[in-house]
């Protein structure tokens, strides 16, 4: 039986100015639905940010070979690199309704042990959830514990999947 090759993550990470360009394009499209033109939508964004529309447009250009203006996304990357603190990313993700998961492959190269450990962690979370709901309510402390357990489980699941994607569990090892 032929084995399929491992899936490899080959997603290109966009440059910061490309992300800003896409966001401004999205804002213009949303503004058009509300009867605003592109320039009016961008002027509203610039006003909310307290910057000129020309600066907003300069952020859409590459820093090198473009406007020379460092955009907020590139500045955030510089801040992350300078501090080495991922809490900045965690905060940004939480502000947008999500959560941050760092790329962290599992250290256990054995597929069966890793899969069993993952199932065990799921079981523990289910047991914790069952215990918390016995009195038909979840108090703030139980909620915090459930969130912590869930976040740890999500990280472990993501690490498991990323290890699978990188071929970490292939037989060629």
C-alpha positions as CSV (number, residue, x, y, z in Angstrom):
1,X,0.0,0.0,0.0
2,X,1.4,3.4,-1.0
3,X,1.8,6.0,1.7
4,X,0.8,9.5,0.9
5,X,3.5,12.2,1.4
6,X,3.1,14.4,4.4
7,X,1.3,17.7,3.9
8,X,3.6,20.7,4.1
9,X,2.6,24.1,5.1
10,X,3.6,26.4,2.3
11,X,1.5,29.4,3.0
12,X,3.3,32.6,2.0
13,X,3.3,35.2,4.7
14,X,2.1,38.5,3.2
15,X,4.2,41.6,3.7
16,X,2.7,44.1,6.2
17,X,1.9,46.7,3.5
18,X,0.0,44.0,1.5
19,X,-2.1,43.3,4.6
20,X,-2.9,47.0,5.0
21,X,-3.7,47.3,1.3
22,X,-6.2,44.4,1.6
23,X,-7.7,45.9,4.8
24,X,-8.2,49.3,3.1
25,X,-9.7,47.6,0.0
26,X,-12.1,45.7,2.3
27,X,-13.0,48.9,4.1
28,X,-13.7,50.6,0.7
29,X,-16.0,47.7,-0.3
30,X,-17.8,47.8,3.0
31,X,-18.1,51.6,2.7
32,X,-19.5,51.2,-0.8
33,X,-22.3,49.1,0.6
34,X,-23.1,52.0,2.9
35,X,-23.1,54.6,0.1
36,X,-19.5,55.8,0.8
37,X,-16.9,56.1,-1.9
38,X,-13.4,54.6,-1.5
39,X,-11.9,58.0,-0.6
40,X,-14.6,58.7,2.0
41,X,-14.1,55.3,3.6
42,X,-10.4,55.8,3.8
43,X,-10.7,59.4,5.1
44,X,-13.0,58.0,7.9
45,X,-10.3,55.4,8.8
46,X,-7.6,58.0,8.8
47,X,-9.7,60.3,11.0
48,X,-10.3,57.5,13.5
49,X,-6.5,56.8,13.6
50,X,-5.6,60.5,13.8
51,X,-3.4,60.4,10.7
52,X,-3.7,61.9,7.3
53,X,-5.0,59.9,4.4
54,X,-1.7,60.4,2.6
55,X,0.1,58.6,5.5
56,X,-2.6,55.9,5.4
57,X,-1.8,55.4,1.7
58,X,2.0,55.4,2.4
59,X,1.5,52.5,4.7
60,X,0.3,50.5,1.7
61,X,3.7,50.8,0.1
62,X,6.8,48.7,1.0
63,X,9.0,50.5,3.5
64,X,12.1,49.9,1.4
65,X,11.7,51.1,-2.2
66,X,8.3,52.7,-1.3
67,X,7.3,55.5,1.0
68,X,9.9,54.8,3.7
69,X,7.1,55.2,6.3
70,X,7.1,52.2,8.7
71,X,3.5,51.1,9.0
72,X,1.9,50.0,12.3
73,X,2.2,46.3,11.5
74,X,5.9,46.5,10.8
75,X,6.3,48.5,14.0
76,X,4.5,45.8,16.0
77,X,6.8,43.2,14.6
78,X,9.8,45.4,15.6
79,X,8.3,45.6,19.1
80,X,7.8,41.8,19.3
81,X,11.4,41.2,18.2
82,X,12.8,43.9,20.6
83,X,10.9,42.5,23.6
84,X,10.6,38.8,22.7
85,X,7.3,38.8,24.5
86,X,4.4,36.9,22.9
87,X,1.8,38.5,25.2
88,X,1.6,41.3,22.7
89,X,0.3,38.9,20.1
90,X,-2.0,37.2,22.7
91,X,-3.5,40.6,23.5
92,X,-4.0,41.5,19.8
93,X,-5.7,38.1,19.2
94,X,-7.9,38.5,22.2
95,X,-8.9,42.0,21.1
96,X,-10.0,40.6,17.8
97,X,-12.0,37.7,19.4
98,X,-9.4,35.0,18.8
99,X,-6.4,33.5,20.5
100,X,-2.7,33.1,19.6
101,X,-1.0,29.7,19.1
102,X,2.7,29.7,18.6
103,X,4.3,27.2,16.2
104,X,5.5,24.5,18.6
105,X,5.8,21.0,17.3
106,X,5.4,18.1,19.7
107,X,8.6,16.7,21.2
108,X,7.4,13.1,21.2
109,X,8.2,11.5,17.9
110,X,6.0,8.4,18.6
111,X,2.6,8.8,16.9
112,X,0.8,6.4,19.2
113,X,2.1,7.9,22.4
114,X,1.3,11.4,21.1
115,X,-2.2,10.5,20.0
116,X,-2.9,8.7,23.3
117,X,-1.7,11.7,25.3
118,X,-3.9,14.0,23.2
119,X,-7.0,11.7,23.9
120,X,-6.1,11.6,27.6
121,X,-6.0,15.4,27.7
122,X,-9.4,15.6,26.0
123,X,-10.7,13.2,28.6
124,X,-9.4,15.3,31.4
125,X,-11.1,18.4,30.0
126,X,-14.4,16.5,29.6
127,X,-14.1,15.3,33.2
128,X,-13.3,18.8,34.4
129,X,-16.3,20.2,32.5
130,X,-18.6,17.5,33.9
131,X,-17.5,18.3,37.4
132,X,-17.9,22.0,36.9
133,X,-21.5,21.6,35.6
134,X,-22.7,19.2,38.4
135,X,-24.3,22.1,40.3
136,X,-25.9,23.5,37.0
137,X,-23.8,26.6,37.0
138,X,-20.2,27.7,36.2
139,X,-18.7,30.2,38.6
140,X,-15.9,32.6,37.6
141,X,-13.1,30.4,39.0
142,X,-14.4,27.3,37.3
143,X,-14.7,29.4,34.1
144,X,-11.0,30.5,34.4
145,X,-9.9,26.9,35.0
146,X,-11.9,25.7,32.0
147,X,-10.3,28.4,29.8
148,X,-6.8,27.5,31.0
149,X,-7.4,23.8,30.3
150,X,-9.0,24.5,26.9
151,X,-6.1,26.8,25.9
152,X,-3.5,24.2,26.8
153,X,-5.4,21.5,25.0
154,X,-5.7,23.7,21.9
155,X,-2.0,24.3,21.9
156,X,-1.4,20.6,22.2
157,X,-3.8,19.8,19.3
158,X,-2.2,22.4,17.1
159,X,1.2,21.1,17.9
160,X,0.0,17.6,17.0
161,X,-1.4,18.7,13.7
162,X,1.6,20.7,12.8
163,X,3.9,17.8,13.6
164,X,1.7,15.7,11.2
165,X,1.9,18.4,8.5
166,X,5.7,18.5,8.8
167,X,6.0,14.8,8.4
168,X,7.0,14.2,12.0
169,X,5.1,11.0,12.2
170,X,6.1,9.5,8.8
171,X,7.7,6.1,8.7
172,X,10.7,7.5,6.9
173,X,12.2,8.7,10.2
